[in-house]
Amino acid sequence: DTLGESVFPVFRWLRQVLKLKAVVYSGGKSFHAWFQTPPDDLRAELKRIAESIGLDKNMFTNSTTRLPGAIRPESGRNQDLVYLEGRNA
Protein backbone atom coordinates (compact mmCIF):
# COMPACT_ATOMS: atom_id res chain seq x y z
CA ASP A 1 0.00 0.00 0.00
CA THR A 2 2.90 2.38 0.56
CA LEU A 3 4.79 1.76 -2.69
CA GLY A 4 2.40 3.48 -5.12
CA GLU A 5 3.58 3.22 -8.71
CA SER A 6 7.00 2.01 -7.57
CA VAL A 7 5.36 -1.39 -7.08
CA PHE A 8 5.38 -2.03 -10.85
CA PRO A 9 8.97 -3.40 -10.86
CA VAL A 10 7.83 -5.85 -8.17
CA PHE A 11 4.93 -6.93 -10.41
CA ARG A 12 7.37 -7.43 -13.32
CA TRP A 13 9.63 -9.51 -11.08
CA LEU A 14 6.73 -11.66 -9.91
CA ARG A 15 5.66 -12.22 -13.53
CA GLN A 16 8.85 -14.26 -13.96
CA VAL A 17 7.40 -16.98 -11.72
CA LEU A 18 3.62 -16.34 -11.63
CA LYS A 19 1.01 -15.55 -14.24
CA LEU A 20 -0.40 -12.03 -13.86
CA LYS A 21 -4.19 -12.06 -14.04
CA ALA A 22 -5.19 -8.45 -13.28
CA VAL A 23 -4.09 -5.13 -11.81
CA VAL A 24 -6.52 -2.84 -9.96
CA TYR A 25 -5.91 0.77 -8.95
CA SER A 26 -7.23 1.20 -5.42
CA GLY A 27 -8.74 4.64 -5.96
CA GLY A 28 -6.23 5.90 -3.43
CA LYS A 29 -2.50 5.52 -3.63
CA SER A 30 -1.90 1.86 -4.41
CA PHE A 31 -2.11 -0.78 -7.11
CA HIS A 32 -3.09 -4.38 -6.41
CA ALA A 33 -2.01 -7.24 -8.68
CA TRP A 34 -3.82 -10.54 -8.87
CA PHE A 35 -1.55 -13.45 -9.77
CA GLN A 36 -2.04 -17.14 -10.33
CA THR A 37 -1.86 -18.93 -6.98
CA PRO A 38 1.71 -20.14 -6.38
CA PRO A 39 2.55 -23.65 -5.19
CA ASP A 40 2.76 -23.89 -1.37
CA ASP A 41 6.58 -24.01 -1.19
CA LEU A 42 6.97 -20.96 -3.42
CA ARG A 43 4.11 -19.19 -1.64
CA ALA A 44 5.91 -19.32 1.72
CA GLU A 45 9.11 -17.94 0.20
CA LEU A 46 7.27 -15.16 -1.68
CA LYS A 47 5.40 -14.18 1.47
CA ARG A 48 8.67 -13.70 3.36
CA ILE A 49 10.13 -11.62 0.53
CA ALA A 50 6.96 -9.54 0.13
CA GLU A 51 6.82 -8.61 3.80
CA SER A 52 10.51 -7.68 3.83
CA ILE A 53 10.07 -5.14 1.00
CA GLY A 54 6.94 -3.52 2.41
CA LEU A 55 4.17 -5.18 0.42
CA ASP A 56 0.75 -5.64 2.00
CA LYS A 57 0.96 -8.46 4.56
CA ASN A 58 -2.49 -9.64 3.46
CA MET A 59 -1.51 -10.07 -0.16
CA PHE A 60 -1.58 -13.86 0.11
CA THR A 61 -5.07 -14.04 1.55
CA ASN A 62 -8.03 -14.75 -0.67
CA SER A 63 -9.29 -11.19 -0.43
CA THR A 64 -11.36 -9.18 -2.87
CA THR A 65 -11.17 -5.79 -1.19
CA ARG A 66 -10.00 -4.08 -4.37
CA LEU A 67 -12.58 -4.56 -7.10
CA PRO A 68 -12.81 -2.57 -10.33
CA GLY A 69 -15.86 -0.32 -10.39
CA ALA A 70 -16.20 -0.16 -6.61
CA ILE A 71 -16.19 3.27 -5.00
CA ARG A 72 -13.97 3.99 -2.02
CA PRO A 73 -16.29 5.33 0.68
CA GLU A 74 -13.64 7.53 2.32
CA SER A 75 -12.64 9.30 -0.91
CA GLY A 76 -15.56 8.75 -3.29
CA ARG A 77 -13.06 7.67 -5.96
CA ASN A 78 -13.47 4.65 -8.23
CA GLN A 79 -11.27 1.59 -8.07
CA ASP A 80 -10.21 1.01 -11.67
CA LEU A 81 -9.10 -1.97 -13.69
CA VAL A 82 -5.64 -1.20 -15.07
CA TYR A 83 -4.79 -4.57 -16.61
CA LEU A 84 -6.71 -7.75 -17.35
CA GLU A 85 -5.07 -10.86 -18.76
CA GLY A 86 -5.81 -11.23 -22.44
CA ARG A 87 -6.99 -7.67 -23.02
CA ASN A 88 -6.14 -4.07 -22.38
CA ALA A 89 -8.27 -2.45 -19.68
N, C-alpha and C positions, 0 to 999 in steps of 0.2 A: 504493500500500500504506500510505502514511502518513496519508492523508486521512480514513480512517474514514467515518462517516456524512456528513461534510462534502463528500463526493464527489457526493452526489445533485444539487446544483445543476449540476455539470459534466455529469452524465447528462442532465438536462433541457435544457441548452444543446445538447448533441450531438444530441438528438432533433429539433432544428430542421432538421438536415441529413441525419441518418441514421436508419434505422428500428431501433428498439430491439427485440431479439429475446429477451433474457433477462438477469436479474440473479442472481448467485450470491453468497451470503455465504460468505466463505472459511473460517469456523470459527475465525477468529482475530480480526483487527481490521479487515479490509477487505472491500469489496464489489467484484465484478467484473462489468461489463456487457458483454454480447455484442451488437454492432451489425452491421447489414448492412455488407458490405465497401464502403468508399468508392471512387470512381474514383481512379486513380493520382494525378492532379494535386491533388485534395482530400486524399488520404491523406498526401502529403508535407507539406502545410501543417498538417494536424491533428497529425501526429507532432511537428512543431516546437513547436506550441502546447502539446501534452500534456506534453512534456518540460520546458517552461519553467514549468509550474504544478505540477510534482512528481508527475505520474502515472507509473505503471510504464512504464519504457522498453521493455518487451517487449509492450506492449499491442497492437502492430500485427503481432505474429507469429501464426502459426496454431497457438496453444497451447491445450491443454485441461487445464491444471494445476488448474483450479478446476471440479470437477464435482459437481453435487448428489448427495448420498448418500454421497460418499466421506468417509472419516475421516482427519483430519489425524494422522499418526503422532506428532508431537511433543506434541500436546495431547489427543488422543483425542476431539476434538470433531468433529461432523458439519459438512460443507459443505452448506448448505441453499439450495434454490431459493427466491428471494424474488419473482421476477416471471418469467412466461413469456408471450410474445406470444399474445394470443387467449384467455387465461384467467388467473385469479388463482391464484397458487401457494399 
